[in-house]
Amino acid sequence: MSGVNGRPLGRRTFVLGSAAAAGTAALTGPLATSASAASFGWSDDGSDYVVDTGASLVFKVSKTNGDLTSLVYKGTEYQGYGGKNSHVESGLGTSTVTIAQSGTTILISVAYGTLKHYYAARSGENNVYLWTNKADSSVSATRYIVRVKAGLFLNDEPDSYTYAPTVIESADVFEKSDGQTRAKHYSKLRVMDYDYIGWTAGSVGLWIVRSNHEKASGGPFYRSLLRHQSADGGGLYEILYYGENQTESERYGLQGPYVIALTDGGAPSSALYPGTLTTSWADSLGISGYVAASGRGKVAGVGISGRNTAYAYTVGLANSAAQYWGSARASDGYFTIGGVLPGTYTLTVFKGELAVYTTSVTVTAGGTTTLNTITVPSSNDPGNASAIWRINNWDGTPGGFKNADLMTYAHPSDVRAASWTGNVVIGSGTETSAFPCYLWKDVNSGITVYFRLTAAQAAAAHTLRIGVTTAYANGRPQVVVNDTWTSAVPSPPTQPSTRSLTVGSYRGNNYTFTYSVPASAWLTDTSAYNTLKIYVASGSGTTSFLSAGTSIDAIDLLA
């Protein structure tokens, strides 16, 4: 079964490096021990705590500010570029840093105001486990970045390469001399599409395995920074909160564990992946905000009926404190979501990325909340409505429209993009592929759709629908039919206030605009083409690709 834009859903990896084809060679397990495990322990060199994992990894943490100042694997230093350490945000500043050993686990605790950050090592493992607890807004902490020295890994995902000669937008989007664009924003992947990111050089792999993102924001389809490379080196991110095109408020609390994993070239062990990793060894370490498995619950659904089986379905849980998700089984819609903090959540069923059903569910510690078969009402899926014509499918994404795939890893001005202008003829067979995924007031407002109607259809009023997935600067569609009937300017729905369409993200709040077109607007000549012109209305935005704009999900004229 295909998911968004034809991609299969489920766990995926994101490999950056010269030896991505190394595949599953030489996987490193999280509990794999080494002959040198007897060296496991820590020391104090005056400025740093030095941790020897007893395997092939030695790392250092600053006693002053909690930065990761050294990451040595098999004798090679990987940490650092541009004179910078690895750390929360851009460094916390003077902190209280302590270290303790409990059997086969070493825990370094960093306290900076209300923020608590942790590093843990396990005997015989080439992993660094991290947790970050941001309790409130008093401390800026939106990411952890692992900074990797230049020259150790090749970059075979070049769209995130941030060293290019010309800045074209906000000091963080660049253009090369050949017209291709680059930015650290261009990740390609949604959160649910990957378990880890990193690089491999054939004999060494350096990865960051993401957490379950229960205290992050944006849901399963959110896109954010993952990694970047420049002339100075590379960065791997665990995003704690990302504000670009964000649909939710920031959540606070403990995030983790996320893991820096070193391997002999293969992928990190699947036992480290979100939803798979069990950290019972961390239950008694005293990590602030930590909730053991025994204090969590599960939601299980017998199935989902009323699905369109051509699409993948995802079930999400969300409240102000936490978020979770899981894939529904293709055969019957069965789903299970485990490791959930106790509380009452809004459960949402997504067809692709389009919400088609919501309900409330309560989760208790140690319990399983079992749901009977969920029935999605036919009217909840706009794709079920009878239409005279339809451009694209209703799935909550612009996938299938012109340039849609490219826009998750390139700027709209990129030389690889097809022309953003051009009109569309219903019945041509290219209605979707010819229609641009994004519309801007200053770029391609006024795109025209040509279509014929039968005499019976032209004698009746019809509802026109335009579905959008996000908007920039309150951009929203206003329509003109046959140059004689003009719709009112609709009110803008709630959308993120930051950049979106130019930083690789179409994921905002799905919304459907409806227009009641009277019969008097249609041409009575059945051989003639009616015209629908779609304009972008807004007094906000600036010029070009930063003028008011919107991302399109589907357009149809109902019967």
Number of C-alpha atoms within 10 A of each C-alpha: 11 13 17 20 15 11 11 13 18 14 14 15 15 20 25 22 21 16 20 19 12 17 13 13 13 16 16 24 18 18 15 12 17 16 10 14 18 13 15 21 20 18 12 13 11 9 11 21 21 19 24 26 30 22 23 20 25 25 21 23 26 21 22 15 19 31 23 25 19 19 24 16 20 12 10 11 16 18 25 22 19 12 9 17 22 24 20 23 16 16 18 21 11 15 19 15 22 14 19 13 15 12 10 14 17 22 22 20 21 26 18 17 14 12 22 22 23 23 21 23 26 27 24 24 25 28 29 22 20 20 23 26 23 26 17 14 12 10 14 14 21 19 19 22 23 27 28 25 21 18 12 17 23 17 20 15 19 17 22 27 23 23 20 17 10 15 17 14 15 7 9 14 23 24 23 14 9 8 13 17 28 28 30 24 27 30 24 21 21 17 20 21 20 19 22 28 22 26 29 27 19 19 13 20 25 28 26 26 28 24 25 23 25 24 22 25 25 23 23 20 20 20 27 27 23 26 26 25 25 17 14 17 19 28 23 26 23 27 22 26 21 18 17 18 27 25 19 16 13 19 22 20 20 24 25 22 26 25 23 22 25 27 25 20 23 27 30 31 19 16 14 25 20 20 14 12 16 15 11 11 13 17 13 10 16 10 18 18 15 19 15 17 17 12 15 19 21 20 22 15 18 16 19 22 15 13 22 15 15 12 18 25 27 25 25 21 25 21 13 15 18 21 23 23 24 21 21 21 15 17 9 14 22 20 21 19 20 17 22 25 23 17 16 16 21 16 20 19 26 23 24 23 22 22 20 21 17 16 11 11 16 15 19 17 17 15 15 18 15 14 14 10 14 19 12 17 12 14 10 13 20 18 17 11 14 12 14 15 16 19 22 21 19 24 27 27 28 29 23 22 25 21 23 22 18 17 24 23 26 30 28 23 19 18 14 14 17 14 14 21 16 13 15 23 18 16 11 11 10 13 19 23 17 22 25 24 26 28 29 29 26 16 18 20 21 21 20 21 20 18 19 22 19 13 14 9 16 20 16 14 16 20 14 19 18 21 25 29 25 31 33 28 23 24 27 28 29 21 25 19 19 16 12 9 15 16 14 11 14 15 13 16 17 14 21 21 15 14 17 23 27 22 28 29 28 32 28 26 20 23 20 15 17 16 17 11 20 14 14 13 20 25 20 18 13 16 12 12 17 21 20 21 19 20 22 25 23 22 12 15 18 12 12 15 22 20 22 26 32 28 29 30 28 27 21 23 19 15 14
